[in-house]
Amino acid sequence: MKVLLINGSPRKNGNTFTALNEAAEQLKKNGIDSEIVWIGNKAVRGCIACNVCKTKGNCRCAFDEDICNEVIAKMETSDALIVGSPVYWGQPNGSVLSLIQRMAYAAGAHFQGKPAAAVCCCRRGGATAAFQTLQMPFQMLNMPIVTSQYWNIAYGRAEAESAQDTEGMQTMRTLANNMAFMLKKFATGTAEVEAKEPWQPMNFVR
């Protein structure tokens, strides 16, 4: 079993990485493989609703000049997902939001039924709003959300300062333990996912 962790910070080894790495190390102790993917500090294109991905049906974004399709490929072979982001103006980093939105739209089939969690790091405030924003796509993709002992938040300003947030780091370890538990339960259980009803879209503007 493998968990894909996305570092949505432009700083490769900053506080977001520190939090995700704490979770990755704890996953390892539980016998779960993991990979942390850094989105980098280059531009990540936003979705333009061109629908080429739907027309082709290949679970790939039409725009291939950034990291999106590379991460989609990694998600195909992963069993769970953790997305981490710093908090900017009470919101996740815009680049990681663009990435997740394009991945979810183009390749939602590779997300269905896979456990997911969000992680946010901030200096002071706005983390709960950013945390909630990151989790919203998971709920639309039928992804079981993995919880911890508290919201998955770590505090710090200077690079890797979040390592000093003892409760935050414990929260990451508890998240990893819960993720490992859920993955193992899914792997050994007998329950089958029920077939979904056909989508019934409803627009109130006629």
Salt bridges, closest charged atoms under 4 A:
GLU22 OE2 - ARG173 NH1 2.78
GLU35 OE1 - LYS2 NZ 2.92
GLU35 OE2 - LYS74 NZ 2.82
GLU65 OE2 - ARG45 NE 2.89
ASP66 OD2 - ARG102 NH1 2.68
GLU76 OE2 - ARG60 NH1 2.58
GLU76 OE2 - HIS110 NE2 3.25
